[in-house]
Amino acid sequence: IREHLLTKEAKAMIAGKTDPTEAWTALDKRYGDKELALVNVRHKLASLDTSRGEGYEKAETLLQGVNEARATLKAVGAEAELFNDVSVVAQLVSKLSGLHQNRWHQDKTSTDFLNDQRKPGEKFLVWLERQGAAAVSARLTHHALALSKQPMSAPPVSRCGACGKWGHKTESCAGGEGKGKPWGLARDQGASLEQGL
């Protein structure tokens, strides 16, 4: 486990410990502490960079960050505590595009939202998941539009029957023995001329 599953930091914490119980205790103190996990997760969310990309990409990035945070807190039994601090929701909303921020504030004042009995953080999570689903749809639409703007495959290029080269037709051929006529026709005419002599 030490060599393959632990981070450098975790390996350093248990370096020199030969008793597995001591090693697990040290790791539990560092990674199993609910308060510490909560502080670390909130710090990571606060430093999450959503400055690049379209609005839907920012929503996707934020949703991924929140889902990672929830998974980390779930491991220590503290998932429900992520949004206990009201400022966390405000901080996360500020990481969204202006359009999404306005949408949040409008949705937050809707009757459905106000009648919802869940905690504000839970409401935000449900709302963010909806925005994430909309972001996937927007990404697909954006991708489909980009593909539709690409030129369709070029029509097949014709091959000249006179010179055998690609890109022009026999009628417009300026070179080759056929001089604008198919090889077969030029050869046949040459043969009939020879027979007539």
Disulfide bonds with the S-S distance in Angstrom:
none
